[in-house]
Amino acid sequence: MSRKPNALKTSMELTPKQRKFVDIYVSNYGTISKVEAAKQAGYESKDKYGPMAVASRLTNPEKNPHVVRYLEKRLSQELAKYEKDKLRVYKTFDRLRTGAETKGQFTAAINAEVAKGKMAGFFIDRKEVTHVGLEGMSREQLEKRLDELESKIGDAKNIIDITPDTVIENK
């Protein structure tokens, strides 16, 4: 019986180890590496770079597209779970604020309240970068700056004029 090429496999045809790798990686996303997820899924190798190679192969869309599709599906499911469940996050911040406040930890309580407010859109971090160069100045500001510079030159107005009296034409 011939094996089916990986490109034609579906996410239903993952091996138990491949499925376990993806599930471990997604559930601990951001806290463990792909290599660590491969080790926890049971991939072993005598070579010290073995788990790294396995993790790399598993997440390579050219070599294991069915695993990558399942990984993307699981990541999008996890993301959707947190995006649509904002009430839970509000409640968590509220619970943290209340707990900190009852313990007299007012800085932590304020931070939790600010985080909740930012999430609700009450607070907006606005950072403005101003350019002090000539590009950021209006015409009036440029003229004023030129006048300041000319007044600073003042005594240096007696500089020798080197412009020629006659213009020589090239033929």
N, C-alpha and C positions, 0 to 999 in steps of 0.2 A: 504494500500500500504506500503510495507516494505522499510525501508531506505537502501540505498547502503552503504556498509562499506567504511570508508575513504581510506583504502588501495586500493580500486578499482576505486576511483574517479580520474578524470583527472583535469588538471588545468582549464578546461572550466566549471567545476562544482563547482567552488569556489562561496561562497556567496559574495554579494556586500561588506560586511564588511571585509571579509578575503582579497578580492582583494584590497580594499582601504588600509588595514593595510600594505600589501606588497608594494604597490605603494608609500605610505608615507615613509615607512622605507627605501626603495631603493633610492628614490629621495633625502632623507636627510641623507643618509648613512654616519656614522662617526660623525654626528653632533647631532643626537638624539638617544635615546635608544629604544629598542624594546618596553619597557613599555610605553614610550611617544608616540610612533607610534600607539600602541593599544588604548591609550586614545584619540588620534586625529582621529582614525578610528571610534570612537563611542562606544567602549567597555566600559561599566560602571559596577561598582560593589559597594555594600554597604561596603564590606570588604576592608580595606585599602590595602591589598595585592592582591586584585582581578585582577587589570590590569597586575600585575607581573605574576600571575598564567596564565592568558589568553595569554600573550605574550610568556610565556614559552611553553604552550600547542601548540600554533600556529606554533612555530618553532621546535617542537619535531617531527622528522621523523617517530617515531613509532605511534604517535597519529594522526598526520595530514600530511601524506606523500605528498598529493596533494598540500598542501600549501607550503611545503618545496621545492617541485619540481618547483612550480611557482616562489618562491623566488630565487632559484638558476638560473632559466632561466632569470629572470629580472636582477639579479646581473651580469650575464655574458653578457647580452645585453648592460648594462651600461658600463661595463669594455671594451667591444669591441668598443663602441662608442668613448671612450677616447683614446684607443690604436691606432686606425687607423686614428685619427684626429690630428696628431702631427703638421701639418701645422698651425692649429688654435692656438696651444700652442706657437709655434714659433712667430706667429704674435702678440699674447698677450704680450709675453715678450718684443718684439720689441716696441710695443705701450707703454708699461710701461716705458721702457728705455728712449724713446724719450720724453715722458711727464715729467719724472723726470729730464731729462737733460735740458729741456726748463725752468723748474722752478729753476734750479741751485742746485738740489738735486743730487749731483754727486755720493754720496755713494749708493743711491737707484738705480741710473742709472747703476753703475758698478755691483751691485748685480744682477740686471735683465739681464745684458749682460753675466755675469758669469753663471747664471742659464740657459740661452739660449745656451751658449757654452757647458755646461755639458750635456745638452739634446742632442746636436748635436754630442757629443763625442770628442770635442776639448780639454776638461779638464778632467783629471782622478785623483781622490783622491786616492793616494797610501799611505797606512800606513804600515810600517814595524815594526815588533816587534823583537828586538834582545834579545837573552838570554845571560846573562853574566856568567851563570853557566858553569860547566865543559862540559855539554852536547853539548853546542854550539861551543866549541873550536876545532880547527884542531889539529893534532898530534904535529905540530911544536909549536903551541901556548901552548899546554899542557906541553911540555918539557921545554919551556921557563919559564912558571909559576912555575914548579917544581924547576927549578934552582934558581928562585927568592926566593922561600920559603926556600930552603936549605941554601942559603946565609944568610937569616934572622936568621936561627937557629944558624949558626956560632958557637958561644961559647957554645951552648948547646950540642955540639957533644960529650962532655965528660960525657954523661949520662951513668949510670951504665947499663951494659949489663946483662940481666936476662935470657938469653937463657941457657938452661942446657948443661953441657959438655957431659953428657951421656944421651942416650935415654933409657927409661925404657919401655920394651915391656910388654904388657898385654897378659896373656895366657888364 
